[in-house]
Amino acid sequence: MRIMEWQLQDAKNQFSKVVQKARDEGPQVVTVRGQRAAVVLSAREYDALRAGRPTLVDDLLSGPAWDDALSEVVSDRSRTPSREVAF
């Protein structure tokens, strides 16, 4: 696998080539003022990186279960705003 670095302007001008090399040869690094700024990956490599990782929705849904006391407090809370409105 040959990782190649592209200056941003070159990557913009030859984007189809950057994508093709990412598919055929591996990740392509894009630099801005000599500093790594982005990496172009093939969809297959990206999917492999994401495989098995939970999504944000999975993370939110897998949070701790509410115990009965917390459920009761939430259910019994006042439906009116907690702040007084001054006129």
A tleap script that builds the chain and sets N, CA, C and O, in Angstrom:
source leaprc.protein.ff14SB
mol = sequence {
  NMET ARG ILE MET GLU TRP GLN LEU GLN ASP
  ALA LYS ASN GLN PHE SER LYS VAL VAL GLN
  LYS ALA ARG ASP GLU GLY PRO GLN VAL VAL
  THR VAL ARG GLY GLN ARG ALA ALA VAL VAL
  LEU SER ALA ARG GLU TYR ASP ALA LEU ARG
  ALA GLY ARG PRO THR LEU VAL ASP ASP LEU
  LEU SER GLY PRO ALA TRP ASP ASP ALA LEU
  SER GLU VAL VAL SER ASP ARG SER ARG THR
  PRO SER ARG GLU VAL ALA CPHE
}
set mol.1.N position { 0.858 -1.173 0.000 }
set mol.1.CA position { 0.000 0.000 0.000 }
set mol.1.C position { 0.904 1.235 0.000 }
set mol.1.O position { 1.798 1.365 0.835 }
set mol.2.N position { 0.660 2.116 -0.927 }
set mol.2.CA position { 1.466 3.328 -1.070 }
set mol.2.C position { 0.620 4.545 -0.725 }
set mol.2.O position { -0.291 4.912 -1.468 }
set mol.3.N position { 0.928 5.163 0.404 }
set mol.3.CA position { 0.216 6.369 0.812 }
set mol.3.C position { 0.914 7.559 0.165 }
set mol.3.O position { 2.123 7.744 0.308 }
set mol.4.N position { 0.139 8.350 -0.538 }
set mol.4.CA position { 0.685 9.499 -1.231 }
set mol.4.C position { 0.163 10.772 -0.612 }
set mol.4.O position { -0.975 10.816 -0.145 }
set mol.5.N position { 0.988 11.821 -0.601 }
set mol.5.CA position { 0.558 13.119 -0.098 }
set mol.5.C position { 0.286 14.052 -1.269 }
set mol.5.O position { 1.031 14.091 -2.249 }
set mol.6.N position { -0.795 14.797 -1.139 }
set mol.6.CA position { -1.215 15.755 -2.152 }
set mol.6.C position { -1.361 17.118 -1.500 }
set mol.6.O position { -1.955 17.236 -0.429 }
set mol.7.N position { -0.828 18.138 -2.134 }
set mol.7.CA position { -1.123 19.491 -1.682 }
set mol.7.C position { -2.582 19.764 -2.045 }
set mol.7.O position { -3.086 19.235 -3.036 }
set mol.8.N position { -3.247 20.569 -1.261 }
set mol.8.CA position { -4.676 20.805 -1.457 }
set mol.8.C position { -5.002 21.228 -2.885 }
set mol.8.O position { -5.936 20.693 -3.482 }
set mol.9.N position { -4.267 22.158 -3.436 }
set mol.9.CA position { -4.556 22.636 -4.788 }
set mol.9.C position { -4.434 21.500 -5.801 }
set mol.9.O position { -5.260 21.390 -6.708 }
set mol.10.N position { -3.407 20.651 -5.655 }
set mol.10.CA position { -3.237 19.509 -6.565 }
set mol.10.C position { -4.376 18.503 -6.399 }
set mol.10.O position { -4.883 17.956 -7.379 }
set mol.11.N position { -4.771 18.267 -5.143 }
set mol.11.CA position { -5.874 17.336 -4.891 }
set mol.11.C position { -7.167 17.847 -5.510 }
set mol.11.O position { -7.943 17.065 -6.058 }
set mol.12.N position { -7.407 19.159 -5.427 }
set mol.12.CA position { -8.607 19.742 -6.035 }
set mol.12.C position { -8.575 19.589 -7.550 }
set mol.12.O position { -9.571 19.217 -8.170 }
set mol.13.N position { -7.414 19.882 -8.138 }
set mol.13.CA position { -7.292 19.828 -9.597 }
set mol.13.C position { -7.332 18.409 -10.153 }
set mol.13.O position { -7.695 18.201 -11.311 }
set mol.14.N position { -6.959 17.434 -9.326 }
set mol.14.CA position { -6.891 16.048 -9.797 }
set mol.14.C position { -7.720 15.123 -8.906 }
set mol.14.O position { -7.318 13.998 -8.610 }
set mol.15.N position { -8.879 15.616 -8.488 }
set mol.15.CA position { -9.678 14.874 -7.511 }
set mol.15.C position { -10.017 13.456 -7.976 }
set mol.15.O position { -9.944 12.517 -7.183 }
set mol.16.N position { -10.382 13.290 -9.233 }
set mol.16.CA position { -10.720 11.942 -9.708 }
set mol.16.C position { -9.518 11.014 -9.591 }
set mol.16.O position { -9.680 9.827 -9.308 }
set mol.17.N position { -8.323 11.535 -9.803 }
set mol.17.CA position { -7.108 10.723 -9.657 }
set mol.17.C position { -6.863 10.377 -8.189 }
set mol.17.O position { -6.470 9.255 -7.870 }
set mol.18.N position { -7.094 11.335 -7.303 }
set mol.18.CA position { -6.940 11.085 -5.866 }
set mol.18.C position { -7.886 9.963 -5.431 }
set mol.18.O position { -7.483 9.051 -4.710 }
set mol.19.N position { -9.136 10.034 -5.871 }
set mol.19.CA position { -10.124 9.013 -5.513 }
set mol.19.C position { -9.719 7.655 -6.089 }
set mol.19.O position { -9.788 6.642 -5.392 }
set mol.20.N position { -9.305 7.629 -7.331 }
set mol.20.CA position { -8.897 6.366 -7.960 }
set mol.20.C position { -7.722 5.749 -7.211 }
set mol.20.O position { -7.717 4.544 -6.960 }
set mol.21.N position { -6.723 6.562 -6.849 }
set mol.21.CA position { -5.572 6.044 -6.105 }
set mol.21.C position { -5.991 5.553 -4.719 }
set mol.21.O position { -5.455 4.562 -4.224 }
set mol.22.N position { -6.944 6.239 -4.094 }
set mol.22.CA position { -7.446 5.776 -2.795 }
set mol.22.C position { -8.081 4.400 -2.940 }
set mol.22.O position { -7.913 3.539 -2.076 }
set mol.23.N position { -8.806 4.194 -4.027 }
set mol.23.CA position { -9.438 2.887 -4.263 }
set mol.23.C position { -8.413 1.806 -4.573 }
set mol.23.O position { -8.527 0.678 -4.092 }
set mol.24.N position { -7.404 2.153 -5.384 }
set mol.24.CA position { -6.453 1.143 -5.869 }
set mol.24.C position { -5.219 0.972 -4.991 }
set mol.24.O position { -4.686 -0.132 -4.880 }
set mol.25.N position { -4.760 2.058 -4.363 }
set mol.25.CA position { -3.472 2.015 -3.673 }
set mol.25.C position { -3.538 2.251 -2.176 }
set mol.25.O position { -2.586 1.945 -1.458 }
set mol.26.N position { -4.653 2.794 -1.693 }
set mol.26.CA position { -4.770 3.046 -0.262 }
set mol.26.C position { -4.987 4.514 0.037 }
set mol.26.O position { -5.138 5.319 -0.882 }
set mol.27.N position { -5.004 4.872 1.310 }
set mol.27.CA position { -5.317 6.239 1.727 }
set mol.27.C position { -4.409 7.271 1.060 }
set mol.27.O position { -3.218 7.043 0.847 }
set mol.28.N position { -5.019 8.415 0.738 }
set mol.28.CA position { -4.305 9.529 0.141 }
set mol.28.C position { -4.394 10.717 1.096 }
set mol.28.O position { -5.491 11.124 1.481 }
set mol.29.N position { -3.262 11.265 1.474 }
set mol.29.CA position { -3.206 12.359 2.438 }
set mol.29.C position { -3.222 13.692 1.695 }
set mol.29.O position { -2.483 13.888 0.730 }
set mol.30.N position { -4.071 14.600 2.154 }
set mol.30.CA position { -4.135 15.946 1.589 }
set mol.30.C position { -3.537 16.892 2.626 }
set mol.30.O position { -3.900 16.859 3.802 }
set mol.31.N position { -2.615 17.734 2.168 }
set mol.31.CA position { -1.951 18.666 3.075 }
set mol.31.C position { -2.339 20.104 2.764 }
set mol.31.O position { -2.655 20.451 1.625 }
set mol.32.N position { -2.308 20.932 3.803 }
set mol.32.CA position { -2.519 22.369 3.670 }
set mol.32.C position { -1.315 23.033 4.339 }
set mol.32.O position { -1.083 22.860 5.535 }
set mol.33.N position { -0.566 23.781 3.564 }
set mol.33.CA position { 0.662 24.432 4.050 }
set mol.33.C position { 1.605 23.429 4.698 }
set mol.33.O position { 2.234 23.713 5.717 }
set mol.34.N position { 1.690 22.254 4.089 }
set mol.34.CA position { 2.615 21.228 4.567 }
set mol.34.C position { 2.128 20.396 5.733 }
set mol.34.O position { 2.820 19.473 6.163 }
set mol.35.N position { 0.953 20.702 6.254 }
set mol.35.CA position { 0.395 19.960 7.393 }
set mol.35.C position { -0.720 19.043 6.926 }
set mol.35.O position { -1.545 19.436 6.101 }
set mol.36.N position { -0.751 17.821 7.450 }
set mol.36.CA position { -1.832 16.893 7.113 }
set mol.36.C position { -3.169 17.508 7.490 }
set mol.36.O position { -3.359 17.962 8.618 }
set mol.37.N position { -4.100 17.520 6.533 }
set mol.37.CA position { -5.404 18.133 6.783 }
set mol.37.C position { -6.546 17.146 6.612 }
set mol.37.O position { -7.565 17.254 7.294 }
set mol.38.N position { -6.389 16.186 5.710 }
set mol.38.CA position { -7.468 15.235 5.440 }
set mol.38.C position { -6.861 13.972 4.833 }
set mol.38.O position { -5.739 13.965 4.326 }
set mol.39.N position { -7.655 12.909 4.908 }
set mol.39.CA position { -7.261 11.644 4.294 }
set mol.39.C position { -8.437 11.157 3.462 }
set mol.39.O position { -9.568 11.093 3.943 }
set mol.40.N position { -8.161 10.818 2.216 }
set mol.40.CA position { -9.184 10.268 1.328 }
set mol.40.C position { -9.041 8.758 1.373 }
set mol.40.O position { -7.980 8.213 1.066 }
set mol.41.N position { -10.127 8.081 1.761 }
set mol.41.CA position { -10.151 6.618 1.864 }
set mol.41.C position { -11.126 6.050 0.852 }
set mol.41.O position { -12.062 6.723 0.421 }
set mol.42.N position { -10.892 4.805 0.479 }
set mol.42.CA position { -11.893 4.113 -0.328 }
set mol.42.C position { -13.095 3.820 0.570 }
set mol.42.O position { -12.967 3.768 1.794 }
set mol.43.N position { -14.242 3.632 -0.038 }
set mol.43.CA position { -15.448 3.304 0.733 }
set mol.43.C position { -15.243 1.998 1.501 }
set mol.43.O position { -15.713 1.863 2.631 }
set mol.44.N position { -14.562 1.059 0.908 }
set mol.44.CA position { -14.312 -0.228 1.572 }
set mol.44.C position { -13.480 -0.032 2.837 }
set mol.44.O position { -13.780 -0.624 3.874 }
set mol.45.N position { -12.424 0.804 2.758 }
set mol.45.CA position { -11.601 1.057 3.940 }
set mol.45.C position { -12.382 1.810 5.017 }
set mol.45.O position { -12.243 1.533 6.209 }
set mol.46.N position { -13.193 2.754 4.587 }
set mol.46.CA position { -14.016 3.495 5.539 }
set mol.46.C position { -14.992 2.560 6.248 }
set mol.46.O position { -15.137 2.615 7.470 }
set mol.47.N position { -15.662 1.700 5.476 }
set mol.47.CA position { -16.610 0.754 6.060 }
set mol.47.C position { -15.917 -0.167 7.054 }
set mol.47.O position { -16.485 -0.493 8.097 }
set mol.48.N position { -14.693 -0.591 6.741 }
set mol.48.CA position { -13.942 -1.460 7.650 }
set mol.48.C position { -13.621 -0.725 8.957 }
set mol.48.O position { -13.652 -1.323 10.032 }
set mol.49.N position { -13.316 0.566 8.860 }
set mol.49.CA position { -13.053 1.350 10.075 }
set mol.49.C position { -14.298 1.492 10.937 }
set mol.49.O position { -14.214 1.461 12.164 }
set mol.50.N position { -15.448 1.646 10.300 }
set mol.50.CA position { -16.706 1.853 11.026 }
set mol.50.C position { -17.339 0.561 11.525 }
set mol.50.O position { -18.195 0.596 12.409 }
set mol.51.N position { -16.935 -0.562 10.979 }
set mol.51.CA position { -17.562 -1.848 11.315 }
set mol.51.C position { -17.519 -2.096 12.823 }
set mol.51.O position { -16.477 -1.970 13.467 }
set mol.52.N position { -18.664 -2.447 13.352 }
set mol.52.CA position { -18.749 -2.800 14.760 }
set mol.52.C position { -18.803 -1.621 15.708 }
set mol.52.O position { -18.982 -1.816 16.910 }
set mol.53.N position { -18.654 -0.408 15.212 }
set mol.53.CA position { -18.723 0.756 16.085 }
set mol.53.C position { -20.170 1.197 16.217 }
set mol.53.O position { -20.889 1.278 15.221 }
set mol.54.N position { -20.597 1.479 17.425 }
set mol.54.CA position { -21.985 1.913 17.602 }
set mol.54.C position { -22.205 3.311 17.030 }
set mol.54.O position { -21.290 4.132 16.974 }
set mol.55.N position { -23.425 3.554 16.613 }
set mol.55.CA position { -23.801 4.884 16.138 }
set mol.55.C position { -24.168 5.745 17.342 }
set mol.55.O position { -24.257 5.242 18.463 }
set mol.56.N position { -24.378 7.019 17.119 }
set mol.56.CA position { -24.803 7.912 18.194 }
set mol.56.C position { -26.131 7.442 18.782 }
set mol.56.O position { -26.316 7.476 19.998 }
set mol.57.N position { -27.045 7.010 17.936 }
set mol.57.CA position { -28.341 6.512 18.410 }
set mol.57.C position { -28.133 5.284 19.295 }
set mol.57.O position { -28.756 5.169 20.351 }
set mol.58.N position { -27.265 4.370 18.873 }
set mol.58.CA position { -26.970 3.191 19.698 }
set mol.58.C position { -26.436 3.608 21.063 }
set mol.58.O position { -26.846 3.063 22.088 }
set mol.59.N position { -25.517 4.578 21.074 }
set mol.59.CA position { -24.951 5.057 22.340 }
set mol.59.C position { -26.033 5.644 23.246 }
set mol.59.O position { -26.069 5.362 24.444 }
set mol.60.N position { -26.915 6.464 22.664 }
set mol.60.CA position { -27.961 7.089 23.476 }
set mol.60.C position { -28.940 6.056 24.022 }
set mol.60.O position { -29.358 6.142 25.177 }
set mol.61.N position { -29.298 5.093 23.205 }
set mol.61.CA position { -30.271 4.089 23.644 }
set mol.61.C position { -29.680 3.081 24.619 }
set mol.61.O position { -30.421 2.407 25.334 }
set mol.62.N position { -28.371 2.970 24.657 }
set mol.62.CA position { -27.756 1.973 25.534 }
set mol.62.C position { -27.350 2.557 26.877 }
set mol.62.O position { -26.632 1.911 27.641 }
set mol.63.N position { -27.800 3.768 27.173 }
set mol.63.CA position { -27.470 4.403 28.441 }
set mol.63.C position { -28.049 3.624 29.610 }
set mol.63.O position { -28.774 2.648 29.416 }
set mol.64.N position { -27.733 4.047 30.804 }
set mol.64.CA position { -28.231 3.319 31.976 }
set mol.64.C position { -29.754 3.356 32.046 }
set mol.64.O position { -30.389 4.343 31.672 }
set mol.65.N position { -30.309 2.279 32.526 }
set mol.65.CA position { -31.764 2.190 32.675 }
set mol.65.C position { -32.209 3.078 33.833 }
set mol.65.O position { -31.488 3.248 34.816 }
set mol.66.N position { -33.394 3.632 33.701 }
set mol.66.CA position { -33.935 4.437 34.777 }
set mol.66.C position { -34.488 3.506 35.850 }
set mol.66.O position { -35.209 2.554 35.550 }
set mol.67.N position { -34.148 3.786 37.086 }
set mol.67.CA position { -34.740 2.996 38.155 }
set mol.67.C position { -36.139 3.545 38.441 }
set mol.67.O position { -36.520 4.597 37.927 }
set mol.68.N position { -36.890 2.828 39.257 }
set mol.68.CA position { -38.276 3.211 39.530 }
set mol.68.C position { -38.392 4.594 40.151 }
set mol.68.O position { -39.317 5.338 39.826 }
set mol.69.N position { -37.473 4.950 41.036 }
set mol.69.CA position { -37.541 6.240 41.715 }
set mol.69.C position { -37.373 7.384 40.707 }
set mol.69.O position { -38.115 8.364 40.765 }
set mol.70.N position { -36.419 7.273 39.797 }
set mol.70.CA position { -36.200 8.315 38.800 }
set mol.70.C position { -37.396 8.405 37.849 }
set mol.70.O position { -37.832 9.502 37.499 }
set mol.71.N position { -37.917 7.270 37.439 }
set mol.71.CA position { -39.089 7.273 36.558 }
set mol.71.C position { -40.262 7.967 37.224 }
set mol.71.O position { -40.996 8.711 36.575 }
set mol.72.N position { -40.442 7.730 38.511 }
set mol.72.CA position { -41.545 8.347 39.246 }
set mol.72.C position { -41.368 9.858 39.336 }
set mol.72.O position { -42.331 10.602 39.153 }
set mol.73.N position { -40.155 10.322 39.613 }
set mol.73.CA position { -39.890 11.754 39.714 }
set mol.73.C position { -40.165 12.433 38.375 }
set mol.73.O position { -40.791 13.493 38.333 }
set mol.74.N position { -39.707 11.838 37.300 }
set mol.74.CA position { -39.915 12.424 35.968 }
set mol.74.C position { -41.399 12.438 35.631 }
set mol.74.O position { -41.899 13.430 35.100 }
set mol.75.N position { -42.101 11.373 35.924 }
set mol.75.CA position { -43.527 11.292 35.608 }
set mol.75.C position { -44.359 12.265 36.436 }
set mol.75.O position { -45.357 12.797 35.951 }
set mol.76.N position { -43.958 12.497 37.670 }
set mol.76.CA position { -44.739 13.340 38.569 }
set mol.76.C position { -44.360 14.819 38.516 }
set mol.76.O position { -44.980 15.629 39.204 }
set mol.77.N position { -43.380 15.184 37.735 }
set mol.77.CA position { -42.927 16.575 37.734 }
set mol.77.C position { -44.034 17.485 37.216 }
set mol.77.O position { -44.936 17.060 36.494 }
set mol.78.N position { -43.935 18.722 37.601 }
set mol.78.CA position { -44.915 19.724 37.191 }
set mol.78.C position { -44.831 19.943 35.684 }
set mol.78.O position { -43.742 19.941 35.111 }
set mol.79.N position { -45.943 20.123 35.069 }
set mol.79.CA position { -46.005 20.354 33.610 }
set mol.79.C position { -45.847 21.827 33.277 }
set mol.79.O position { -45.727 22.189 32.107 }
set mol.80.N position { -45.845 22.693 34.309 }
set mol.80.CA position { -45.708 24.126 34.071 }
set mol.80.C position { -44.225 24.499 34.109 }
set mol.80.O position { -43.423 23.783 34.710 }
set mol.81.N position { -43.861 25.599 33.482 }
set mol.81.CA position { -42.453 26.000 33.489 }
set mol.81.C position { -41.967 26.216 34.916 }
set mol.81.O position { -42.743 26.637 35.774 }
set mol.82.N position { -40.721 25.940 35.175 }
set mol.82.CA position { -40.183 26.067 36.518 }
set mol.82.C position { -39.752 27.494 36.842 }
set mol.82.O position { -39.491 27.806 38.004 }
set mol.83.N position { -39.671 28.367 35.837 }
set mol.83.CA position { -39.280 29.752 36.060 }
set mol.83.C position { -40.510 30.653 36.059 }
set mol.83.O position { -41.435 30.471 35.268 }
set mol.84.N position { -40.497 31.620 36.956 }
set mol.84.CA position { -41.571 32.594 36.979 }
set mol.84.C position { -41.355 33.593 35.859 }
set mol.84.O position { -40.222 33.973 35.566 }
set mol.85.N position { -42.423 34.009 35.246 }
set mol.85.CA position { -42.330 35.006 34.172 }
set mol.85.C position { -42.671 36.357 34.754 }
set mol.85.O position { -43.748 36.544 35.320 }
set mol.86.N position { -41.747 37.307 34.615 }
set mol.86.CA position { -41.975 38.665 35.147 }
set mol.86.C position { -42.488 39.560 34.034 }
set mol.86.O position { -41.919 39.608 32.944 }
set mol.87.N position { -43.570 40.268 34.322 }
set mol.87.CA position { -44.119 41.191 33.332 }
set mol.87.C position { -43.914 42.593 33.748 }
set mol.87.O position { -44.314 43.513 33.034 }
savepdb mol mol.pdb
quit
